[in-house]
Amino acid sequence: MKFLQSKAWILLFLIQILMLIISLSGENGPVGEGSVLHAYLSNDQSETGIELKLRGSLVLGMSLFGFAILLNAFRKGLRWSWYVCWVYPLFFVLHIIGFGTFMPDIIFLLISVAALFLPYKLFFK
């Protein structure tokens, strides 16, 4: 059980990677037309292109922020990072409500909640 507690951050890290890939991808794949990466690589200054670039900046910034918290403060057991990481379950709840995508969001919701409760004793000694 101690091993699972100390490695629970990996579940959140994998969810963060998956969220990053999905957020940057479009209907035609990660680098296809309509994706954030395609918008950055092209010189598209249309409203759609600018919107994709703005979304990409937000996604990249928030992902780097999430990676930094998970790889540093969360692994060290700093209590504030445990509270901050509740953004993952909140994201999936809002995604289910907003888009009606129960599957696979419920799976990621349950994984993220488990990843937060597994190391509970490490944060609250």
Secondary structure, 3 states (H helix, E strand, C coil): CHHHHHHCHHHHHHHHHHHHHHHHCECCECCCCCCHHHHHHCCCCCHHHHHHHHHHHHHHHHHHHHHHHHHHHHHHCCHHHHHHCCHHHHHHHHHHHHHCCHHHHHHHHHHHHHHHHCCHHHHCC
